[in-house]
């Protein structure tokens, strides 16, 4: 058997894995969790790329972070956590009247780097209506179309959860004509209204096979979005990409550390309670709710398991016995996989939860990886095309045909019953007639 994936403690061949994936995405509830690696092919950056950008373009600010113990020597820190620490330090410095020049410059450099990582390909901003023709976005479009197209009649629309700030999923859904439900509603004032997550679209004219698929994609952006900003009333609003891009470019070109337009709504101390606690809390709640649904499948790709709060949610969700977790993990190799995972050492590594998850060898967890097979384009290719016939509807038609056949048999039996009764009633009379004496013949003798 050719090694291809691992489910629990068992190795799967390519045919076995693809069959398992095809069954999993037709479960009642289906979703994906995408990290930075999923956007790398569209021009995005993973954490190592962000830190290379910081060290190359903002070396003084990185050295400031190391000198002031925000980072250990050689460490690549978590951007969100660093920004939160810098925000707290700035607030404390303002309280005591300290010099904030270095703190604000470091914060400004981090924000610039994250914005640059989320821009993706420049052409997507200038021609968003041509996204379906963009070759770099083809894997995202294939992913969204296959997730939506494999939905059976009556099943919920697929979910896409992501830690990315970019707009790759929004552009892909819109290129396919799918309504992207991301918690914001409104035309001229798109404010966050979580009740929109409970809404869906359906075609009232659809009949039979036309009921296939879905008309919307649910999107939960766990760390915010490049298109989010804080409104004057304290609400969180979403801006169109044509409005966002000039403001992003202006901020990246600026050297003013306080000139921050509020994109992505980082979970910093100064803004979290007032504006973003409700938004982040609601998106995380939707993620937790999805993981607890019966007959659910979550496919993970491009996520390095470096966010502890998300890791805990995923691991604890395996208490749901009907949840199937499929992880695309290119850095896991075939030889000595569990032995290497077991050798964790004394230090707690960022992906400790992932190691424990794989060492448990749960049959609910399937790992597809081993080099290029764990990349995002491999996931998009592995997902099956939508079926030509609806299996559920086909079974219903077969049952309907059987019921009709049984009904016809019952009707024919009822119609035959009176004739049989008449024949049975006439039988004694015929018998009496046959046994009665013939007087004419007796008189002749």
C-alpha positions in Angstrom: 0.0 0.0 0.0 1.4 3.4 -1.0 1.7 5.7 2.0 -0.5 8.8 1.7 -2.2 9.7 5.0 -2.7 8.6 8.6 -6.1 8.1 10.3 -5.6 7.4 14.0 -2.8 4.8 14.0 -3.5 3.4 10.5 -1.8 4.4 7.3 -4.1 5.2 4.4 -3.5 4.8 0.7 -4.5 7.5 -1.7 -7.7 5.8 -2.6 -8.7 5.2 1.0 -8.0 8.8 1.9 -9.9 10.3 -1.0 -12.8 8.0 -0.3 -12.8 9.1 3.4 -12.6 12.8 2.4 -15.5 12.4 -0.1 -17.7 10.9 2.6 -16.6 13.5 5.2 -17.5 16.6 3.2 -21.0 15.2 2.6 -21.7 15.2 6.3 -24.4 17.4 7.7 -22.0 20.2 8.7 -18.7 21.0 6.9 -16.1 23.6 7.5 -12.5 24.5 6.9 -10.0 26.2 9.2 -7.3 28.1 7.1 -4.1 29.7 8.4 -1.5 31.8 6.8 -0.1 28.9 4.7 -3.4 28.8 2.7 -2.8 32.3 1.3 0.9 32.0 0.5 0.1 31.0 -3.1 -1.8 34.3 -3.5 1.0 36.4 -2.3 0.4 36.1 1.4 3.1 35.6 4.0 3.5 33.0 6.7 5.0 33.9 10.1 8.6 33.2 8.9 8.1 35.5 6.0 6.7 38.3 8.2 9.7 38.1 10.5 12.1 38.1 7.5 10.3 41.3 6.3 10.6 42.8 9.8 14.3 42.0 10.1 15.1 43.2 6.6 13.0 46.4 6.5 12.7 47.3 10.2 15.9 46.0 11.9 16.0 48.8 14.4 12.5 48.1 15.7 13.2 44.3 16.0 16.4 45.0 17.9 14.4 47.3 20.2 12.0 44.5 20.9 14.8 42.2 21.8 16.7 44.7 23.9 13.6 45.5 26.0 12.7 41.8 26.5 9.7 41.7 24.3 11.5 39.0 22.4 14.3 36.6 23.3 17.3 36.5 21.0 16.5 34.5 17.9 12.8 34.2 18.8 10.1 34.7 16.2 7.2 35.9 18.3 3.4 35.9 17.8 2.4 39.2 16.2 -0.9 39.5 17.9 0.6 38.9 21.3 3.5 41.3 20.7 1.1 44.0 19.6 -1.0 43.4 22.7 2.2 43.7 24.9 3.2 46.9 23.1 -0.2 48.4 23.5 -0.2 47.7 27.3 3.3 49.1 27.5 2.2 52.3 25.7 -0.7 52.7 28.0 1.5 52.2 31.1 4.1 54.6 29.7 1.5 57.3 29.1 0.4 56.9 32.7 3.9 57.6 34.1 5.0 60.0 31.4 7.7 57.8 29.9 9.3 58.3 26.5 7.2 56.2 24.0 9.2 56.8 20.9 10.7 53.4 20.7 7.5 51.6 21.7 5.4 53.3 19.1 8.0 52.9 16.4 8.1 49.1 17.1 4.3 48.9 17.1 4.1 50.9 13.9 6.6 48.5 12.2 4.6 45.4 13.3 1.4 46.9 12.0 3.0 47.7 8.7 4.4 44.2 8.3 1.0 42.5 9.0 -0.8 44.8 6.6 1.8 44.1 3.9 1.3 40.3 4.5 -2.4 40.7 4.1 -2.4 42.6 0.8 -1.8 39.6 -1.4 -1.6 40.2 -5.1 -2.0 43.9 -6.0 -4.0 43.1 -9.2 -6.8 41.6 -7.0 -7.4 45.0 -5.5 -7.5 46.9 -8.8 -9.7 44.3 -10.6 -11.8 42.5 -8.0 -14.4 41.7 -10.6 -11.8 39.7 -12.5 -10.9 37.5 -9.5 -12.3 34.4 -11.2 -9.7 34.8 -13.9 -6.8 35.3 -11.6 -4.5 32.2 -11.7 -3.2 32.6 -8.1 -6.8 32.6 -6.7 -7.8 29.4 -8.6 -7.2 27.1 -5.6 -9.4 29.2 -3.4 -12.2 29.3 -6.0 -11.9 25.6 -6.4 -12.1 25.0 -2.7 -15.2 27.2 -2.2 -17.0 25.9 -5.3 -16.5 22.2 -4.2 -17.5 22.8 -0.6 -20.7 24.6 -1.7 -21.4 22.2 -4.6 -21.3 19.1 -2.5 -24.0 20.3 -0.1 -27.1 18.1 -0.4 -30.6 19.5 -0.4 -31.5 20.7 3.1 -28.0 20.7 4.4 -26.4 23.8 5.9 -24.0 26.0 3.9 -20.3 25.4 4.5 -18.3 27.4 7.0 -14.8 28.8 6.4 -12.9 29.9 9.5 -9.6 31.7 9.1 -6.9 33.4 11.1 -5.9 35.4 8.0 -6.6 39.1 7.6 -6.7 39.0 3.8 -9.7 38.9 1.5 -9.0 35.8 -0.5 -12.1 33.9 0.6 -14.4 36.9 0.1 -13.1 37.5 -3.4 -13.5 33.8 -4.2 -17.1 33.6 -3.0 -18.1 36.7 -4.8 -16.4 35.5 -8.0 -18.7 32.4 -7.8 -21.8 34.4 -7.1 -22.0 33.1 -3.5 -23.3 35.4 -0.8 -20.5 35.7 1.9 -22.1 35.8 5.3 -19.4 37.2 7.6 -21.5 38.8 10.3 -21.8 42.2 8.6 -24.9 43.5 7.0 -26.0 46.6 5.3 -25.2 48.3 2.0 -23.9 51.8 2.9 -23.3 51.1 6.6 -22.0 47.5 6.9 -21.9 47.1 10.7 -21.4 43.8 12.6 -24.7 42.2 13.3 -24.2 38.6 14.4 -27.9 37.7 13.6 -26.8 37.5 10.0 -25.0 34.3 10.7 -28.4 32.7 11.3 -29.7 33.6 7.9 -29.3 31.8 4.6 -30.4 32.0 0.9 -32.5 29.5 -1.1 -33.9 29.5 -4.6 -37.7 29.2 -4.3 -37.9 28.2 -7.9 -35.5 25.2 -7.5 -36.9 21.7 -8.0 -35.2 18.3 -8.1 -31.5 18.4 -8.9 -31.6 22.2 -9.1 -31.7 22.2 -5.3 -28.1 21.0 -5.2 -25.4 23.0 -3.4 -25.9 26.3 -1.6 -26.1 30.0 -2.3 -23.9 31.3 0.5 -20.7 30.7 2.4 -20.4 31.4 6.2 -17.1 33.1 7.0 -15.7 33.5 10.5 -12.5 35.6 10.6 -11.0 34.7 14.0 -8.4 37.4 14.1 -10.3 40.1 12.2 -9.9 41.4 8.7 -8.0 44.0 6.7 -11.3 45.5 5.7 -12.6 46.0 9.3 -12.4 49.3 11.0 -13.9 51.0 14.1 -16.7 53.4 13.6 -17.1 56.6 15.4 -20.0 55.2 17.5 -17.8 52.4 18.7 -19.2 49.7 16.4 -17.1 47.6 14.0 -17.7 48.3 10.3 -16.6 46.6 7.1 -15.3 48.8 4.2 -15.2 47.8 0.5 -11.8 46.9 -0.9 -11.7 49.9 -3.2 -11.9 52.1 -0.1 -9.5 50.1 2.0 -6.6 49.9 -0.3 -5.7 53.6 -0.6 -5.9 53.9 3.2 -3.6 50.9 3.7 -1.1 52.2 1.2 -1.1 55.6 2.9 -0.5 54.0 6.3 2.4 51.8 5.1 4.1 54.8 3.5 3.6 56.9 6.6 6.2 57.3 9.4 3.7 58.6 11.9 3.3 55.9 14.6 -0.1 57.3 15.8 -1.6 57.4 12.3 -3.5 54.1 12.6 -6.8 53.7 10.7 -8.0 50.8 12.8 -7.9 48.0 10.2 -8.0 44.4 11.4 -9.1 45.6 14.9 -6.1 44.0 16.7 -7.0 42.6 20.1 -5.1 45.3 21.9 -5.8 46.3 25.5 -7.0 49.8 24.7 -9.7 48.7 22.2 -10.6 45.2 23.1 -13.3 45.9 25.7 -14.9 48.9 24.0 -15.1 47.7 20.4 -13.8 44.2 19.6 -14.7 42.0 22.6 -18.2 41.5 21.2 -17.0 40.8 17.7 -14.2 38.4 18.6 -16.4 36.7 21.2 -19.2 36.2 18.7 -16.9 34.7 16.0 -15.2 32.4 18.5 -18.7 31.4 19.8 -19.7 30.5 16.2 -16.6 28.4 15.8 -17.2 26.5 19.1 -20.8 26.0 18.1 -19.9 24.6 14.8 -17.5 22.1 16.4 -20.2 20.8 18.7 -22.7 20.1 15.9 -23.6 16.5 15.1 -22.0 14.9 12.1 -19.5 17.7 11.5 -16.2 17.7 9.6 -13.5 20.3 10.0 -10.6 20.4 7.5 -7.5 22.3 8.6 -5.0 23.7 6.2 -2.2 26.2 6.4 -2.6 26.5 10.1 0.6 25.8 12.2 -1.2 25.3 15.5 0.5 28.3 17.1 -2.6 30.0 18.5 -3.2 28.3 21.9 -6.8 29.5 22.3 -7.8 28.0 18.9 -5.8 24.8 19.6 -7.8 24.2 22.9 -11.1 24.6 21.1 -10.1 22.1 18.4 -8.8 19.5 20.9 -11.7 19.8 23.3 -14.1 19.5 20.3 -13.0 15.9 19.8 -15.3 15.1 22.8 -17.9 15.3 20.1 -17.9 11.7 18.9 -19.4 12.6 15.5 -16.7 15.2 14.6 -14.2 14.3 11.9 -11.0 16.3 11.9 -8.9 16.3 8.7 -5.5 18.0 9.0 -3.2 19.0 6.1 0.2 19.2 7.6 3.2 19.3 5.2 5.9 19.3 7.9 5.0 15.9 9.1 7.1 13.2 7.5 6.4 9.5 7.2 9.4 8.0 8.9 9.3 8.1 12.7 6.3 10.4 12.9 5.1 9.4 16.3 8.6 8.9 17.7 9.6 12.4 16.6 6.4 13.8 18.0 7.0 12.1 21.4 10.5 13.7 21.7 9.2 17.1 23.0 11.9 17.8 25.5 11.4 19.9 28.6 10.4 23.1 26.9 6.8 23.6 25.9 6.7 24.1 22.1 4.1 26.2 20.3 2.6 23.1 18.7 2.5 21.0 21.9 -1.3 20.6 21.6 -0.9 19.3 18.0 1.7 16.8 19.2 -0.5 15.5 21.9 -3.4 15.4 19.5 -1.5 13.2 17.0 0.0 11.0 19.7 -3.5 10.1 20.9 -4.1 8.4 17.5 -7.8 9.1 17.6 -9.7 7.5 14.7 -11.6 10.9 14.4 -8.3 12.6 13.3 -6.9 12.1 9.8 -3.5 13.7 8.8 -2.7 14.3 5.2 0.7 15.8 4.8 4.2 14.8 3.9 5.6 17.6 1.8 3.6 19.2 -1.0 0.7 16.9 -0.3 -0.1 19.0 2.7 -0.3 22.4 0.8 -3.4 24.3 0.1 -3.5 23.5 -3.6 -3.4 19.8 -2.7 -6.5 20.3 -0.5 -8.3 22.0 -3.3 -7.5 19.2 -5.7 -8.3 16.4 -3.3 -11.9 17.7 -2.7 -14.2 15.7 -5.0 -16.4 17.3 -7.7 -20.1 17.6 -6.8 -22.1 14.5 -7.7 -24.3 14.6 -10.8 -27.1 12.9 -9.0 -28.4 13.6 -5.5 -28.1 10.4 -3.5 -30.7 11.4 -1.0 -33.2 12.4 -3.6 -32.4 9.2 -5.6 -33.1 7.0 -2.5 -36.3 9.0 -1.9 -37.4 8.4 -5.5 -36.7 4.7 -5.1 -38.8 4.5 -1.9 -41.5 6.5 -3.6 -41.5 4.0 -6.5 -41.7 1.1 -4.1 -44.6 2.7 -2.2 -46.5 3.2 -5.4 -45.9 -0.4 -6.4 -47.1 -1.6 -3.0 -50.1 0.7 -3.3 -51.0 -0.6 -6.7 -50.8 -4.2 -5.4 -53.1 -3.3 -2.6 -55.6 -1.7 -4.9 -55.5 -4.7 -7.2 -56.1 -7.0 -4.3 -59.1 -4.9 -3.1 -60.5 -4.9 -6.6 -60.1 -8.7 -6.9 -61.7 -9.3 -3.5 -65.4 -8.7 -4.5 -65.1 -11.0 -7.5 -63.7 -13.7 -5.3 -66.5 -13.3 -2.8 -69.1 -13.5 -5.6 -67.5 -16.6 -6.9 -67.5 -18.2 -3.5 -71.2 -17.3 -2.9 -72.2 -18.8 -6.2 -70.3 -22.0 -5.6 -72.9 -23.5 -3.1 -75.8 -22.7 -5.3 -74.1 -24.5 -8.2 -73.4 -27.4 -5.9 -77.0 -27.7 -4.9 -78.2 -27.5 -8.5 -75.8 -30.2 -9.4 -77.0 -32.5 -6.6 -80.8 -32.0 -7.1 -82.8 -34.9 -8.8 -83.8 -34.6 -12.5 -87.6 -35.1 -12.5 -87.8 -35.3 -16.2 -85.5 -38.2 -16.5 -87.2 -40.0 -13.6 -90.6 -39.7 -15.3 -89.2 -41.2 -18.5 -88.4 -44.5 -16.9 
